């Protein structure tokens, strides 16, 4: 069953200018990114800003203390040993993966970040590779890294309902990107 294996790609790790955490997959993605940072693989950790769920702003207006997903990821990274000054959150919420890639590449150009480790869930790595390569135009190099804290198993995916759903949705997203883009 190589259907799921196609979705999962990973490059050889090497030191980079930055480590980027794609939105979603909390806490597995930020766990891996913080570990990479602590092991000296990057000098800055960039967190994708996720959209906030419906009703979120209403909760804040009612005085409920609640963190956005990107605030939680930043907080977790700092607690895991990444200095606060080394964690940056994208300036605006990403509408989707491709928007996150575009924002990251804008930041990379502004900050002269030439090599970036792209941290996500294993099932999401093929699409990230394709989008990053399509938009970077050789100006930056992405090193794709699937978090080891992700439970997705591309060899045994059909046995778990969550993994079946991930594979089906990921192929839908890939097909959408190949046909019409976002």
C-alpha angles and dihedrals in degrees: 000000000000093000092099095035089065090061094056118075130159134184128213109272120244136157114289140183092245145006117221123202113204115220118263130031094088124213100004097066098047091044090058094043093051090048091051090049093050089050090056100254095130141016097215132033115212120198121205111234108235125205113260119244120256112278093026096116090046090057090052091047088054090055097256111150105225133152126225116239092257092048089053092049092049091048092049092048091053092048089051091057106272108134111245091235089058095056118084129179120209111258097242137025115272113237090206142337094287092052089051090052091050093049090048091052091050089052090046091055093047093049099034093243104167102173123037131181108222110210120196143126116299095246090054099052101089093056091046091052092050095046095044093049092046094051103034093065089200093300092112134018122227124209108200116217126179112208114250087214091068113103093212112122113192090195096053103024099126092066095066123062094215091053092048089052091048093051094048094047093045092054089049089053092046092050091049091051093047093049106037110355120225 
